[in-house]
């Protein structure tokens, strides 16, 4: 008896689509789709840190989903985020590879961090990121645009400073990816590595404090919308305005105004 391969594929797709509803956490409660995606990200990061792919190539999504206990859709969303963070590279027809395009910039970033400060670093970001936003508006694919809006939403939903920092970095790197300029991405990654220096944590948290999160997330959405509209001028202006606001917060923290005298 011959098997209808299309019917099998359709059935398997339906099964994959239903995993989110059927997957259960340890106490037997259904795992919410948002929790499933978060679990996938957390588990994939742990597997990458533990050297999941010694050869540099990840197993197929179906295998990963089975290994970490979530749906293929959750794995796909997690890989989108990891790609934005520069942890993996997805190559059509070849698969997904573990990579860190920032690895070769770590030593340089470590030395630069000794010579500069968060305000200088933000000035460097302002010199390149508005241009990247302009290029993104001209070159972004529909997939890039979808991922930009997802990253902007992730920055809005971040629940603590550490989560926001990761979401913020992922959004800005998505802009860099959409600009389709490898040299600018390398420069951006070097600057981002300098900005992530542990000694600057308090200054970053001040600029990215919870009181500013809604403002910054809204700015991310405006930038994404300008890119989606294919408006390079508006995208560039929106990015510059966003970074200027962050810069203002950093300067006020680094150089507080003296209290008025009586």
C-alpha positions as CSV (number, residue, x, y, z in Angstrom):
1,X,0.0,0.0,0.0
2,X,1.5,3.4,-1.0
3,X,1.6,6.2,1.5
4,X,0.5,9.7,0.5
5,X,3.6,11.7,1.4
6,X,1.7,15.0,1.3
7,X,-0.9,13.7,3.7
8,X,1.9,12.5,6.0
9,X,3.6,15.9,5.8
10,X,0.3,17.7,6.6
11,X,-0.4,15.5,9.6
12,X,3.1,16.1,10.9
13,X,2.7,19.8,10.5
14,X,-0.6,19.7,12.4
15,X,1.2,17.7,15.1
16,X,4.0,20.3,15.3
17,X,1.4,23.2,15.5
18,X,-0.3,21.5,18.4
19,X,2.7,20.8,20.5
20,X,2.5,24.2,22.2
21,X,-0.9,23.4,23.6
22,X,0.0,19.8,24.6
23,X,3.5,20.3,26.0
24,X,3.4,20.3,29.8
25,X,5.7,21.5,32.5
26,X,6.8,19.4,35.4
27,X,3.7,19.9,37.5
28,X,1.4,18.9,34.6
29,X,0.2,22.4,33.7
30,X,0.1,23.3,30.0
31,X,3.1,25.4,28.9
32,X,2.0,28.7,27.5
33,X,3.4,29.5,24.0
34,X,5.3,32.5,25.4
35,X,6.8,30.3,28.2
36,X,7.6,27.7,25.5
37,X,9.6,30.2,23.5
38,X,11.4,31.4,26.6
39,X,12.2,27.9,27.6
40,X,13.6,27.1,24.2
41,X,15.8,30.2,24.3
42,X,17.1,29.3,27.8
43,X,17.8,25.7,26.9
44,X,19.4,26.4,23.6
45,X,21.7,28.9,25.2
46,X,22.7,26.4,27.8
47,X,23.3,23.7,25.2
48,X,25.4,26.1,23.1
49,X,27.4,27.1,26.2
50,X,28.0,23.4,26.9
51,X,29.3,22.8,23.4
52,X,26.2,21.3,21.9
53,X,27.7,21.2,18.4
54,X,31.3,20.2,18.5
55,X,31.4,20.3,14.7
56,X,29.8,23.8,14.6
57,X,26.6,22.6,13.1
58,X,23.3,22.3,15.0
59,X,20.9,19.3,14.6
60,X,17.7,20.0,12.5
61,X,14.9,21.9,14.2
62,X,12.9,18.7,14.7
63,X,15.7,17.0,16.6
64,X,16.4,20.1,18.7
65,X,12.7,20.3,19.6
66,X,12.7,16.7,20.8
67,X,15.9,17.2,22.8
68,X,14.8,20.3,24.7
69,X,11.1,19.4,24.9
70,X,9.4,22.2,23.1
71,X,7.7,22.7,19.7
72,X,9.5,23.3,16.4
73,X,7.9,26.7,16.3
74,X,9.5,27.6,19.7
75,X,12.8,26.4,18.5
76,X,12.5,28.5,15.3
77,X,11.7,31.6,17.4
78,X,14.6,30.9,19.7
79,X,17.0,30.5,16.8
80,X,15.8,33.8,15.4
81,X,16.8,35.5,18.6
82,X,20.1,33.6,18.8
83,X,20.9,34.7,15.2
84,X,20.2,38.3,16.2
85,X,22.6,37.9,19.1
86,X,25.2,36.5,16.8
87,X,25.3,33.1,18.4
88,X,24.3,31.1,15.3
89,X,24.2,31.5,11.6
90,X,21.5,30.0,9.4
91,X,22.5,29.1,5.9
92,X,19.8,28.1,3.4
93,X,20.3,24.6,2.2
94,X,23.1,23.9,4.7
95,X,21.7,24.3,8.1
96,X,22.3,26.2,11.3
97,X,25.8,26.7,12.6
98,X,27.2,27.8,15.9
99,X,29.3,30.9,15.3
100,X,30.3,34.1,17.1
101,X,31.2,36.7,14.5
102,X,32.2,38.9,17.5
103,X,34.8,36.4,18.8
104,X,37.7,38.0,16.9
105,X,36.8,41.4,18.3
106,X,36.9,40.4,22.0
107,X,40.6,41.1,22.6
108,X,40.3,44.5,20.8
109,X,37.1,45.3,22.8
110,X,38.9,44.4,26.1
111,X,41.7,46.8,25.3
112,X,39.4,49.6,24.1
113,X,37.3,49.3,27.2
114,X,40.4,50.4,29.2
115,X,40.7,53.5,27.1
116,X,37.2,54.7,26.8
117,X,33.9,55.1,28.7
118,X,30.1,54.6,28.0
119,X,29.6,58.1,26.8
120,X,32.4,57.8,24.2
121,X,31.0,54.4,23.1
122,X,27.6,55.9,22.6
123,X,29.1,58.6,20.4
124,X,30.6,55.9,18.3
125,X,27.2,54.2,18.0
126,X,25.6,57.4,17.0
127,X,28.2,57.7,14.2
128,X,27.2,54.4,12.6
129,X,23.8,53.2,13.7
130,X,21.7,55.9,12.1
131,X,23.4,55.1,8.8
132,X,22.7,51.4,9.4
133,X,19.0,52.2,10.0
134,X,18.9,54.1,6.7
135,X,20.5,51.2,4.9
136,X,18.1,48.8,6.6
137,X,15.1,50.8,5.2
138,X,16.6,50.3,1.7
139,X,17.7,46.7,2.0
140,X,15.7,44.8,4.6
141,X,13.9,41.7,3.5
142,X,10.3,41.0,4.7
143,X,11.8,38.5,7.1
144,X,14.2,41.1,8.5
145,X,11.2,43.4,9.1
146,X,9.2,40.8,10.9
147,X,12.1,40.1,13.2
148,X,12.6,43.8,13.9
149,X,9.1,44.1,15.1
150,X,9.5,40.9,17.2
151,X,12.8,42.3,18.7
152,X,11.1,45.7,19.5
153,X,8.3,43.8,21.2
154,X,10.8,41.7,23.2
155,X,12.4,45.0,24.5
156,X,8.9,46.2,25.6
157,X,8.2,42.9,27.5
158,X,11.6,42.6,29.2
159,X,11.0,42.1,33.0
160,X,14.4,43.2,34.4
161,X,17.5,45.3,33.4
162,X,19.4,42.2,32.3
163,X,16.6,40.9,30.0
164,X,16.2,44.4,28.6
165,X,19.9,44.8,27.8
166,X,19.8,41.5,25.8
167,X,16.6,42.5,24.0
168,X,18.0,46.0,23.3
169,X,21.2,44.6,21.9
170,X,19.3,42.0,19.8
171,X,17.1,44.8,18.3
172,X,20.1,47.0,17.4
173,X,21.9,44.0,15.9
174,X,18.9,43.2,13.8
175,X,19.2,46.7,12.3
176,X,22.8,46.0,11.6
177,X,22.0,42.7,9.9
178,X,19.2,44.3,7.8
179,X,21.7,46.9,6.6
180,X,23.5,44.1,4.7
181,X,27.0,45.5,5.3
182,X,29.4,43.0,6.8
183,X,32.0,45.6,7.7
184,X,29.5,47.8,9.6
185,X,28.3,44.7,11.4
186,X,31.9,43.9,12.5
187,X,32.3,47.5,13.7
188,X,29.0,47.4,15.5
189,X,29.9,44.1,17.2
190,X,33.2,45.6,18.4
191,X,31.4,48.6,19.9
192,X,28.8,46.4,21.5
193,X,31.5,44.3,23.1
194,X,33.1,47.4,24.6
195,X,29.7,48.6,25.8
196,X,29.1,45.2,27.6
197,X,32.2,45.6,29.8
198,X,31.3,44.6,33.3
199,X,32.7,47.7,34.9
200,X,30.1,49.8,33.1
201,X,27.1,47.9,34.3
202,X,25.8,50.5,36.6
203,X,26.0,53.2,33.9
204,X,24.2,51.0,31.5
205,X,21.5,50.2,34.0
206,X,21.0,53.9,34.6
207,X,20.5,54.6,31.0
208,X,18.3,51.5,30.5
209,X,16.5,51.8,33.8
210,X,12.9,50.5,34.1
211,X,11.6,54.1,34.0
212,X,13.0,54.5,30.4
213,X,12.1,51.0,29.1
214,X,8.7,52.0,27.7
215,X,10.2,55.1,26.0
216,X,13.0,53.1,24.5
217,X,10.8,50.2,23.4
218,X,8.4,52.7,21.7
219,X,11.5,54.2,19.9
220,X,12.4,50.7,18.7
221,X,9.0,50.3,17.2
222,X,9.2,53.6,15.5
223,X,12.5,52.6,13.9
224,X,11.1,49.3,12.8
225,X,8.0,51.0,11.3
226,X,10.2,53.4,9.4
227,X,12.2,50.5,8.0
228,X,9.0,48.7,7.1
229,X,7.8,51.8,5.3
230,X,11.0,51.8,3.3
231,X,11.6,55.4,4.5
232,X,15.4,55.7,4.9
233,X,15.3,59.4,6.1
234,X,12.7,58.6,8.8
235,X,14.6,55.5,9.9
236,X,17.9,57.4,10.2
237,X,16.2,60.2,12.2
238,X,14.3,57.8,14.5
239,X,17.6,56.0,15.3
240,X,19.4,59.2,15.9
241,X,16.7,60.5,18.2
242,X,16.6,57.2,20.1
243,X,20.4,57.1,20.7
244,X,20.4,60.8,21.6
245,X,17.9,60.1,24.4
246,X,20.1,57.3,25.7
247,X,23.1,59.6,25.5
248,X,21.3,62.2,27.5
249,X,20.6,59.7,30.3
250,X,24.2,58.6,30.4
251,X,25.6,62.1,30.5
252,X,23.3,63.1,33.3
253,X,24.5,60.0,35.2
254,X,28.2,60.6,34.5
255,X,28.1,64.3,35.0
256,X,25.4,65.1,37.5
257,X,24.4,68.8,37.9
258,X,25.4,70.3,41.2
259,X,22.6,70.9,43.6
260,X,21.5,74.6,43.6
261,X,22.8,76.6,46.5
262,X,20.5,78.3,48.9
